[in-house]
Amino acid sequence: MNSRKTALSFAAAGTAAGVIGLVVLATPAGAGEAPPALPPVSASDLVASVLDTEALPALAGSVAVENNLGLPIPGMPAGGDGDALQVWSDGTGKGRLAVAGRGGETTIVNDGATVWVWNSSERSVTKVPHKEGSAETPLEGKFADPATAATELVTAMQADSTVAVDGTARVAERPVYQLVLTPKPTEKTLLREIRVSVDSELRIPLQLEVLANGQADPAIRIGFTELSTEQQDPKLFQFTPPEGATVNEQDLPDEADGKKVDDWLSQADFKTVGRGWDIVATGKVPADALAAGEGTSGQDPFALLGTFGKKVHGDFGTGYVISASVGTALITEDGRVAIGAVPAQVVTEAIKTVK
């Protein structure tokens, strides 16, 4: 995965299915065990304690990622086997994330002033300075901070949700409260609920499951399967580009590949339409990327779309609808894209806003 796709994967996943990319969860743990006995807590107090958490404490952990969306979300794994990540935090906002891939490893280091993205297979480094005078962390840095990511999810969704505490459980061998967000009746979504497991002591999210209507298994799983809370070696949060590595200070467009729809989809400049459960990611694939896709290996990307999508016509022109139990994607022949955890009519309306 290259640096641009790393950023776009997180952005697209986060906006494409009701801010699913801001989800942090672990594979359900403690099956068959009695739930831990914890002091009662109200939903409002539990939410407040999560929102008060500004960053991860000092820790090291293993994170599992599982995608059962059935939609072409750029850069996310397509199957249900978990992808393993390693996460470190120093407790002051600095973080490190290692993502293993088939051809090498992507390492993301947030040293407090700069986010570095190192791709070992390409021997390339992307340098992303923090914005001067802003507390906002660059996109890649947020990917390395799952507690902040999950907190943003709760912030984005709680106004449009019914929030409750539904018992206790164990995640990564730690006792947690189960915080459940369900869409209000006015929300147009294919999702049933979002279930966040909040560490009873640290009050950081360790688990969140996104469940769709009519499905028993979560649509997305991301989160801690192992966790240790201890001071980390400061050298983990420092980065020096390896000798001979190519260093870029801005993201560069991917080369379109006609064999893979997500390659040229990843070049769309995604923005969001709507809010809460109804949120839709919209964007447009650059014309040169579409032309390049048609020329690579002689394969028309729209012919490829036609193999797993339905061709449709409307006020937006001609396009392809890809439907799954958890969401819908609409891609037009002029490169406009709309993806969300919503019915087809919602993405159809959203795509009209793309110029």
C-alpha positions as CSV (number, residue, x, y, z in Angstrom):
1,M,0.0,0.0,0.0
2,N,1.5,3.4,-0.9
3,S,1.2,6.5,1.2
4,R,-1.7,8.1,-0.7
5,K,-3.7,4.9,-0.6
6,T,-3.0,4.7,3.2
7,A,-4.6,8.1,3.7
8,L,-7.4,7.5,1.2
9,S,-8.2,4.1,2.6
10,F,-8.8,5.6,6.0
11,A,-10.7,8.6,4.6
12,A,-12.9,6.5,2.3
13,A,-13.6,3.9,4.8
14,G,-14.4,6.5,7.4
15,T,-16.9,8.3,5.3
16,A,-18.2,5.6,3.1
17,A,-20.3,3.7,5.5
18,G,-21.5,5.9,8.3
19,V,-18.0,6.8,9.4
20,I,-17.1,3.1,9.7
21,G,-13.4,3.9,9.3
22,L,-13.5,5.6,12.7
23,V,-14.5,2.4,14.3
24,V,-12.2,0.6,16.8
25,L,-13.1,-2.9,17.8
26,A,-11.6,-6.3,18.7
27,T,-12.8,-9.7,17.8
28,P,-15.4,-10.6,20.6
29,A,-13.5,-11.9,23.5
30,G,-14.4,-13.9,26.5
31,A,-17.0,-16.1,24.8
32,G,-18.5,-18.5,27.3
33,E,-17.0,-16.6,30.3
34,A,-19.1,-14.8,32.9
35,P,-19.2,-11.1,32.3
36,P,-17.2,-9.1,34.8
37,A,-19.0,-7.4,37.6
38,L,-18.5,-3.6,37.3
39,P,-20.0,-0.6,39.0
40,P,-23.2,0.6,37.2
41,V,-22.6,3.6,34.9
42,S,-25.1,5.6,32.9
43,A,-24.9,6.0,29.1
44,S,-24.3,9.7,29.4
45,D,-21.5,9.3,31.9
46,L,-19.9,6.6,29.8
47,V,-20.0,8.7,26.7
48,A,-18.7,11.8,28.6
49,S,-15.7,9.7,29.9
50,V,-14.9,8.5,26.4
51,L,-15.0,12.1,25.0
52,D,-12.8,13.3,27.8
53,T,-10.0,11.0,26.6
54,E,-7.7,13.1,24.5
55,A,-5.2,10.4,23.5
56,L,-4.2,6.8,24.1
57,P,-2.2,6.2,27.3
58,A,1.2,4.7,27.0
59,L,0.6,1.2,25.5
60,A,1.5,-1.4,23.0
61,G,-1.1,-3.7,21.3
62,S,-2.1,-5.9,18.5
63,V,-5.1,-4.9,16.4
64,A,-7.2,-7.1,14.2
65,V,-9.0,-5.7,11.1
66,E,-11.9,-7.5,9.4
67,N,-14.1,-6.2,6.6
68,N,-17.3,-8.0,5.7
69,L,-18.8,-4.9,3.9
70,G,-19.0,-6.4,0.4
71,L,-18.3,-3.0,-1.1
72,P,-15.2,-1.8,-3.0
73,I,-13.8,0.4,-0.2
74,P,-10.3,1.5,-1.4
75,G,-7.5,-0.2,0.4
76,M,-9.6,-2.2,2.9
77,P,-9.3,-6.0,3.0
78,A,-12.1,-7.6,1.0
79,G,-12.5,-10.8,3.0
80,G,-13.4,-11.8,6.5
81,D,-9.9,-13.1,7.7
82,G,-8.4,-10.5,10.1
83,D,-5.5,-8.3,9.0
84,A,-3.0,-7.7,11.9
85,L,-1.7,-4.4,12.9
86,Q,0.7,-3.4,15.7
87,V,0.1,-0.2,17.6
88,W,2.2,1.8,20.1
89,S,1.5,5.0,22.0
90,D,3.6,7.1,24.3
91,G,0.7,8.6,26.2
92,T,1.3,12.2,25.0
93,G,-0.2,11.9,21.5
94,K,2.7,10.3,19.7
95,G,2.0,7.0,18.0
96,R,3.3,4.3,15.8
97,L,1.5,1.8,13.6
98,A,2.9,-1.2,11.6
99,V,0.8,-2.8,8.9
100,A,2.1,-6.0,7.5
101,G,1.5,-6.6,3.8
102,R,2.3,-9.3,1.2
103,G,5.2,-7.5,-0.2
104,G,6.5,-5.7,2.9
105,E,5.3,-3.4,5.7
106,T,3.9,0.0,6.0
107,T,4.9,1.9,9.1
108,I,3.3,5.1,10.2
109,V,5.0,7.2,12.9
110,N,3.6,10.4,14.5
111,D,6.5,12.1,16.3
112,G,4.3,15.0,17.5
113,A,5.4,17.4,14.8
114,T,5.3,15.2,11.7
115,V,3.6,12.0,10.5
116,W,6.0,9.7,8.5
117,V,4.6,7.0,6.3
118,W,7.3,4.4,5.3
119,N,6.5,1.8,2.6
120,S,9.2,-0.9,2.8
121,S,8.3,-2.6,-0.5
122,E,8.5,0.7,-2.5
123,R,11.3,2.1,-0.2
124,S,9.3,5.4,-0.2
125,V,8.6,7.8,2.6
126,T,5.8,10.4,2.8
127,K,6.4,13.3,5.2
128,V,3.2,15.0,6.5
129,P,3.9,18.0,8.8
130,H,1.3,18.9,11.4
131,K,-0.6,22.0,10.5
132,E,1.0,25.0,12.2
133,G,-1.2,26.4,15.0
134,S,-3.6,23.5,14.8
135,A,-4.2,20.6,17.1
136,E,-5.5,18.6,14.2
137,T,-3.5,15.4,13.4
138,P,-2.9,14.6,9.8
139,L,-5.0,11.7,8.4
140,E,-2.3,9.1,8.6
141,G,-1.7,10.0,12.2
142,K,-5.3,9.4,13.1
143,F,-5.0,5.9,11.7
144,A,-2.3,5.2,14.3
145,D,-4.5,6.5,17.2
146,P,-7.6,4.2,17.4
147,A,-8.9,5.7,20.7
148,T,-9.1,9.2,19.1
149,A,-10.7,7.6,16.0
150,A,-13.4,5.9,18.0
151,T,-14.0,9.0,20.1
152,E,-14.7,10.9,16.8
153,L,-17.1,8.2,15.8
154,V,-19.1,8.6,19.1
155,T,-19.0,12.3,18.7
156,A,-20.3,12.1,15.1
157,M,-23.1,9.6,15.7
158,Q,-24.5,10.2,19.2
159,A,-26.8,13.1,18.1
160,D,-28.6,10.8,15.7
161,S,-28.6,7.8,17.9
162,T,-30.3,6.2,20.9
163,V,-27.4,5.5,23.3
164,A,-27.5,2.8,26.1
165,V,-25.2,0.7,28.2
166,D,-25.8,-3.0,27.5
167,G,-23.9,-5.0,30.1
168,T,-20.2,-5.8,30.4
169,A,-17.7,-8.1,28.7
170,R,-13.9,-8.7,28.3
171,V,-11.8,-7.5,25.3
172,A,-8.1,-8.2,25.1
173,E,-8.5,-9.7,28.6
174,R,-9.6,-6.4,30.0
175,P,-13.1,-5.7,31.5
176,V,-15.2,-3.4,29.4
177,Y,-18.6,-1.7,29.4
178,Q,-20.8,-2.3,26.3
179,L,-21.9,1.1,24.8
180,V,-24.6,0.6,22.1
181,L,-25.6,3.3,19.6
182,T,-28.8,2.5,17.5
183,P,-30.1,4.8,14.7
184,K,-33.1,6.9,15.5
185,P,-36.3,6.1,13.5
186,T,-35.7,9.0,11.1
187,E,-32.3,7.7,10.0
188,K,-32.0,6.2,6.5
189,T,-29.5,3.5,7.0
190,L,-28.9,-0.2,6.5
191,L,-27.1,-0.5,9.8
192,R,-28.7,-1.9,12.9
193,E,-26.3,-0.8,15.7
194,I,-22.8,0.2,16.6
195,R,-21.4,-1.5,19.7
196,V,-18.4,0.1,21.5
197,S,-16.6,-1.7,24.3
198,V,-15.1,0.8,26.6
199,D,-12.2,-0.1,29.0
200,S,-13.6,0.2,32.5
201,E,-10.4,1.6,33.9
202,L,-8.8,3.6,31.1
203,R,-12.1,4.7,29.5
204,I,-10.8,4.2,26.0
205,P,-12.6,2.2,23.3
206,L,-11.2,-1.2,22.8
207,Q,-14.0,-2.7,20.7
208,L,-16.7,-1.6,18.4
209,E,-18.9,-3.8,16.2
210,V,-20.9,-2.4,13.3
211,L,-23.9,-4.6,12.6
212,A,-26.3,-4.4,9.6
213,N,-30.0,-5.3,9.5
214,G,-30.5,-9.0,9.1
215,Q,-26.9,-10.0,9.7
216,A,-25.5,-11.7,12.8
217,D,-21.8,-11.1,12.0
218,P,-20.4,-7.6,12.2
219,A,-19.8,-5.8,9.0
220,I,-16.5,-4.3,10.3
221,R,-14.2,-5.5,13.0
222,I,-11.1,-3.4,13.9
223,G,-9.4,-3.4,17.3
224,F,-7.3,-4.7,20.1
225,T,-6.8,-8.4,20.5
226,E,-3.8,-7.9,22.8
227,L,-3.0,-4.9,25.0
228,S,-0.4,-3.9,27.5
229,T,-0.3,-0.6,29.3
230,E,3.3,0.4,30.1
231,Q,5.8,3.1,29.1
232,Q,7.2,2.6,25.7
233,D,10.7,3.2,24.3
234,P,10.9,6.8,23.1
235,K,12.8,5.6,20.0
236,L,9.6,4.0,18.7
237,F,8.2,7.5,18.1
238,Q,11.2,8.8,16.1
239,F,11.8,8.3,12.4
240,T,14.7,8.8,10.1
241,P,14.2,7.9,6.4
242,P,16.3,4.9,5.5
243,E,19.3,5.5,3.3
244,G,18.4,5.5,-0.4
245,A,14.6,5.9,0.3
246,T,12.6,8.3,-1.8
247,V,11.1,11.1,0.4
248,N,8.0,13.1,-0.6
249,E,6.4,15.9,1.3
250,Q,3.0,15.6,-0.3
251,D,0.9,12.7,-1.6
252,L,1.1,11.8,-5.2
253,P,-1.7,10.3,-7.3
254,D,-1.7,6.6,-7.8
255,E,-1.2,5.2,-11.3
256,A,-4.6,3.9,-12.4
257,D,-4.8,0.2,-13.0
258,G,-7.6,-1.1,-15.2
259,K,-7.5,-4.4,-13.5
260,K,-8.6,-3.1,-10.1
261,V,-11.5,-0.8,-9.6
262,D,-10.3,0.3,-6.2
263,D,-7.0,1.6,-7.7
264,W,-8.7,4.4,-9.6
265,L,-11.5,4.8,-7.1
266,S,-8.7,5.7,-4.6
267,Q,-8.0,8.8,-6.6
268,A,-11.4,10.3,-6.0
269,D,-11.4,13.4,-3.8
270,F,-13.9,12.2,-1.2
271,K,-16.2,14.6,0.6
272,T,-19.2,13.8,2.8
273,V,-22.9,14.5,2.3
274,G,-25.4,14.2,5.1
275,R,-24.6,13.4,8.7
276,G,-24.8,10.6,11.3
277,W,-26.1,7.3,10.0
278,D,-27.1,8.8,6.7
279,I,-23.7,10.1,5.8
280,V,-22.5,9.4,2.2
281,A,-19.0,9.7,0.8
282,T,-18.9,11.4,-2.6
283,G,-16.1,12.2,-5.0
284,K,-15.0,12.1,-8.6
285,V,-12.3,10.1,-10.3
286,P,-10.1,12.4,-12.4
287,A,-10.6,12.1,-16.1
288,D,-7.0,11.2,-16.7
289,A,-7.3,8.3,-14.3
290,L,-10.3,7.0,-16.1
291,A,-8.5,7.3,-19.4
292,A,-5.4,5.5,-18.0
293,G,-7.6,2.8,-16.6
294,E,-9.1,2.1,-20.0
295,G,-5.6,1.9,-21.5
296,T,-4.0,-0.4,-18.9
297,S,-3.9,-4.0,-20.1
298,G,-6.7,-3.0,-22.5
299,Q,-9.4,-3.5,-19.9
300,D,-12.3,-1.0,-19.5
301,P,-12.8,-0.3,-15.8
302,F,-16.6,0.0,-16.4
303,A,-16.7,-3.4,-18.0
304,L,-15.1,-4.6,-14.8
305,L,-17.8,-2.7,-12.8
306,G,-20.4,-4.4,-14.8
307,T,-19.3,-7.8,-13.6
308,F,-20.4,-7.1,-10.0
309,G,-22.7,-4.1,-10.3
310,K,-26.0,-3.3,-12.0
311,K,-26.1,-0.8,-14.8
312,V,-28.6,2.1,-14.1
313,H,-29.8,5.3,-15.7
314,G,-31.2,8.4,-14.1
315,D,-30.9,12.2,-13.7
316,F,-27.2,11.6,-12.9
317,G,-26.7,9.9,-16.3
318,T,-25.5,6.3,-16.6
319,G,-23.8,4.4,-13.9
320,Y,-23.4,1.2,-11.9
321,V,-25.0,0.4,-8.5
322,I,-23.1,-2.1,-6.3
323,S,-25.4,-3.3,-3.4
324,A,-24.5,-5.1,-0.2
325,S,-26.4,-5.8,2.9
326,V,-24.5,-3.0,4.7
327,G,-24.4,-0.3,2.1
328,T,-24.6,0.9,-1.5
329,A,-22.1,2.3,-4.0
330,L,-23.0,4.3,-7.2
331,I,-20.3,5.0,-9.8
332,T,-21.2,7.0,-12.9
333,E,-19.6,6.7,-16.3
334,D,-18.2,10.2,-15.9
335,G,-16.4,9.1,-12.7
336,R,-18.7,10.4,-9.9
337,V,-18.8,8.2,-6.9
338,A,-21.2,7.9,-3.9
339,I,-20.8,5.3,-1.2
340,G,-22.7,4.9,2.1
341,A,-24.4,2.5,4.6
342,V,-27.7,3.6,3.1
343,P,-30.3,2.4,0.5
344,A,-29.7,3.1,-3.2
345,Q,-32.1,6.2,-3.3
346,V,-29.9,8.0,-0.7
347,V,-26.6,7.6,-2.7
348,T,-28.6,8.5,-5.9
349,E,-29.5,11.8,-4.4
350,A,-26.0,12.4,-3.0
351,I,-24.3,11.9,-6.3
352,K,-26.2,14.8,-7.8
353,T,-24.1,17.1,-5.5
354,V,-20.9,16.0,-7.2
355,K,-19.7,18.4,-9.9
